Amino acid sequence: MADEDKAMDGAEDQDFEEFITLDYEDGTSERCEVIGYFTVEGWEYVALAPEGDDESVYLYRNIDYADGTFELRDIEDDEEFAAVSAVYERLMDEEG
């Protein structure tokens, strides 16, 4: 984790809030505020807070494409999720 960002780059550094709508396979959707982006072991991740829920945080791998689109991917590997969660918690503690 030597190349992880020292601070979270996110919506709190902007004059506006950024939102992403997650569309689920069952046809439902959920609007989430972007808490921030951060890097772990060369991969970019995004932390999202579901609108109206001050307790939950969703972590996804974020992939940006050259055409300006992006893709959020589930973190399916338990070790990767543990590492990403630990970095997120440490960054939040540092900003706290």
C-alpha positions in Angstrom: 0.0 0.0 0.0 3.0 2.3 -0.5 1.3 4.3 -3.3 -2.0 5.1 -1.5 -3.2 8.7 -1.4 -2.4 10.5 1.8 -5.8 12.4 1.7 -9.1 11.7 0.1 -9.9 13.6 -3.0 -13.6 14.2 -3.0 -16.7 16.2 -2.9 -15.8 18.0 0.3 -13.0 19.8 -1.6 -15.5 21.2 -4.2 -18.1 23.9 -4.1 -20.8 21.4 -5.0 -21.8 17.9 -4.0 -21.3 15.1 -6.5 -23.9 12.3 -6.7 -23.9 9.0 -8.5 -27.0 6.9 -9.1 -26.5 3.2 -8.7 -28.7 1.0 -10.9 -29.2 -2.5 -9.5 -29.9 -5.7 -11.4 -33.4 -5.9 -9.9 -34.4 -2.7 -11.6 -34.1 -0.5 -8.5 -31.8 2.4 -8.1 -30.2 4.4 -5.3 -28.8 7.9 -5.3 -25.4 8.2 -3.5 -23.2 11.2 -2.6 -19.6 10.8 -3.5 -17.6 11.1 -0.3 -14.3 10.9 -2.1 -11.8 9.0 -4.3 -8.6 7.4 -3.1 -6.0 5.0 -4.4 -4.8 1.7 -3.0 -2.1 -0.4 -4.6 -2.5 1.5 -7.9 -6.2 1.2 -8.2 -8.7 4.0 -7.7 -11.6 3.5 -5.4 -14.7 5.7 -4.6 -16.5 5.9 -1.3 -20.3 6.6 -1.6 -22.9 7.5 1.0 -26.5 6.5 0.2 -28.7 9.6 0.2 -30.6 9.9 3.5 -28.4 7.3 5.3 -25.7 8.9 7.5 -24.4 5.5 8.7 -23.6 3.5 5.5 -20.7 3.8 3.2 -20.3 1.8 -0.1 -16.8 1.2 -1.5 -16.2 0.4 -5.2 -13.3 0.2 -7.6 -13.6 3.1 -10.0 -12.4 2.8 -13.5 -12.3 5.9 -15.7 -12.2 5.5 -19.5 -10.6 7.8 -22.1 -14.1 8.7 -23.5 -15.1 10.3 -20.2 -17.2 7.4 -19.0 -16.6 5.4 -15.9 -17.4 2.0 -14.4 -17.9 1.1 -10.7 -16.9 -2.5 -9.9 -17.7 -4.5 -6.8 -14.8 -5.4 -4.7 -15.3 -9.2 -4.6 -12.0 -10.3 -3.1 -12.1 -10.3 0.7 -8.4 -9.3 1.1 -8.8 -6.4 -1.3 -11.9 -5.2 0.5 -10.2 -5.4 3.9 -7.2 -3.3 2.5 -9.5 -0.8 0.9 -11.7 -0.5 4.0 -8.6 0.0 6.2 -7.3 2.8 4.0 -10.7 4.5 3.9 -11.0 4.4 7.6 -7.5 5.8 8.1 -8.2 8.6 5.7 -11.4 9.5 7.4 -9.7 9.5 10.8 -7.0 11.8 9.4 -9.6 14.2 8.1 -11.9 13.9 11.1 
